[in-house]
């Protein structure tokens, strides 16, 4: 798979995806393209959290997406729950994700200093 998000959906799509600037229609089209079977995505699932692709690289402390150029440090991170289309998170799952994200931000600061 030598395709990239920009080569399929247009130059700059990857940058706009990671900046949170894509509309729901485009996000859904990307998800249908990269994850037609609607499999779980996010940390520890084998699929990118941003574009849902399984075209990943990884090492001991990080993983990245070859499709959308996403990069995620995973050292000392708890998994984040990412719902598939048509599903919503329970309040308990939302709380878990918020705590996980807060810890990830604290960890990121420790690793970057």
C-alpha positions in Angstrom: 0.0 0.0 0.0 1.9 3.0 -1.2 -1.1 5.4 -1.1 -1.3 8.3 1.2 -4.2 10.3 2.5 -3.1 13.3 0.4 -2.8 11.2 -2.7 -6.3 9.9 -2.4 -8.2 12.9 -0.9 -6.1 15.8 -2.1 -3.0 17.7 -1.0 -3.3 19.1 2.5 -5.9 16.7 3.7 -3.5 15.1 6.2 -2.6 18.4 7.7 -6.3 19.4 8.0 -7.2 16.0 9.5 -4.6 16.4 12.3 -5.7 20.1 12.9 -9.3 19.0 13.3 -10.4 21.0 10.2 -12.2 18.4 8.1 -16.0 18.2 7.8 -17.9 15.1 8.9 -18.6 14.1 5.3 -14.9 14.0 4.5 -14.1 12.2 7.8 -16.7 9.6 7.0 -15.3 9.1 3.5 -11.8 8.6 4.9 -13.0 6.1 7.5 -15.0 4.1 4.9 -11.9 4.0 2.7 -9.4 3.0 5.4 -11.6 0.9 7.6 -14.5 -0.5 5.5 -15.2 -3.2 8.1 -15.6 -0.6 10.9 -12.9 -2.2 13.1 -11.8 -0.5 16.4 -9.1 2.1 16.0 -6.7 4.0 18.3 -3.9 3.0 20.5 -3.2 -0.7 20.8 -5.7 -1.7 18.1 -3.4 -1.8 15.0 -5.3 1.1 13.5 -4.5 4.8 13.4 -6.5 7.0 15.8 -6.9 9.8 13.3 -7.6 8.1 9.9 -8.4 4.5 11.0 -5.8 3.0 8.6 -3.9 -0.1 9.4 -0.9 1.1 7.4 1.3 1.7 10.5 4.9 1.5 11.6 5.8 1.1 15.3 8.7 0.8 17.7 9.0 0.5 21.4 7.9 4.0 22.3 5.8 5.3 19.4 3.8 4.4 16.4 2.9 6.4 13.3 0.6 6.1 10.3 2.1 5.8 6.9 -1.2 6.8 5.4 -1.9 10.1 7.2 1.5 10.9 8.8 0.0 10.6 12.3 2.6 10.2 15.1 1.8 9.0 18.6 4.0 8.3 21.5 2.7 5.2 23.3 5.2 4.8 26.1 3.4 4.9 29.4 0.0 5.5 27.8 -3.3 3.9 28.6 -5.4 3.0 25.6 -8.0 5.5 24.5 -11.4 4.2 23.6 -12.4 5.3 20.1 -15.9 4.4 19.1 -16.8 3.1 15.7 -19.4 4.9 13.5 -22.9 4.7 15.0 -21.7 4.1 18.6 -21.3 6.6 21.4 -19.2 6.3 24.5 -20.8 5.9 27.9 -20.2 8.6 30.5 -17.7 6.2 32.2 -15.8 5.7 28.9 -15.7 9.5 28.3 -14.3 10.0 31.8 -11.7 7.3 31.2 -10.6 8.9 27.9 -10.3 12.4 29.5 -8.1 11.0 32.3 -6.1 9.1 29.7 -5.6 12.2 27.6 -4.6 14.3 30.6 -2.0 11.7 31.6 -0.7 11.5 28.0 -0.2 15.3 28.0 1.7 15.2 31.3 3.8 12.3 30.0 4.5 14.1 26.7 5.8 17.1 28.6 8.1 14.8 30.6 9.4 13.0 27.5 10.0 16.2 25.5 12.0 18.1 28.2 
